[in-house]
Amino acid sequence: MKRVVGLLLVCLLGLFMWGCGKEAADQASKGTTDQKDDLIVVGYAQVGAESDWRTANTVSFQTTFVEENGYKLIFDDAQQKQENQIKAIRNFIQQEVDYIVLAPVVETGWETVLGEAKEAGIPVILSDRMIDVSDDSIYTAWVGGNFIKEGHDAVAWLDGYLKEQGRQDEQINIVTLQGTIGSSAQVGRTKGVEEKLPEHPNWVMLDRQTGEFTQSKGQEVMESFLKSYDDIDVVIAENDNMAFGAIDAIKAAGMDPGEDIIIIGYDAVKAAFEAMIAGDMNVSVECNPLHGPRVAEIIQKLEKGEKVEKIQYVDEGVFPAETAAELIDSRLY
């Protein structure tokens, strides 16, 4: 009889311990779920991965919007197609994300889908590129570079450089490798240069063609320029990767980039500093890709019910070749 009672006690104790363990496990599971439910969900519709700049921009978001910082990031690579971004945004709306971040491929064609986001009560923050819409209430804020000023900065640098070289009175023949036509960076940088050209009547813009912000296309277009024009003095590449393509084409043609032809790039990625140190490139005008922390700052203000500025520029500089060796180790991208 004592043995039976003992066995019953052991069974009851086991059941009690199992129940307590199950309750503890359930509580732990519930705690994890609650913790995940507290995360701010951000959907990011990125342009693609067409350049070193874009890669750095993506990493900035992926390292900022992490669980440790209170976020869940849903990332979508549009592969440089607007239709993919529109589909991604509609998916974000369906998933009821808290915020949408968009780096638009081009400026136009966003009214309908961003209107849907507004109707769903999801704030949209634009990164890098701007959009052209009749109602700017469909986005909350924009973070990026001042592309027109970047164009002005490139012209100012070239003016000073030519004076240093004693070439200020020469006819200067220029070609431009434009970015994706219709993108904010392309529109702004092209406009910035155009606005300043009349101040230099001896500068001649021979041609402009898109290199689509990629090194391979930049090389292809530069090869075409070299076949079409005998005397090119300056290449303005609207991002560094196209500048690298131009450098490859110039070298293949038996000339020295940076010497025979002045190379101006935009973005100021680390690879551009390496090209400047090698003597292949003369200057890069910065376009800061590290937008993640600024966007997170905007989101935190919105979470507190605070107002945010509609347009927010990031800090940028101009980096000529003579500064490259000194500064390259300090570059974060």
Summary of the structure (lengths in Angstrom):
residues: 333
radius of gyration: 26.9
end to end distance: 78.4
largest distance: 115.3
contacts: 1129
relative contact order: 0.12
helix: 50%
strand: 19%
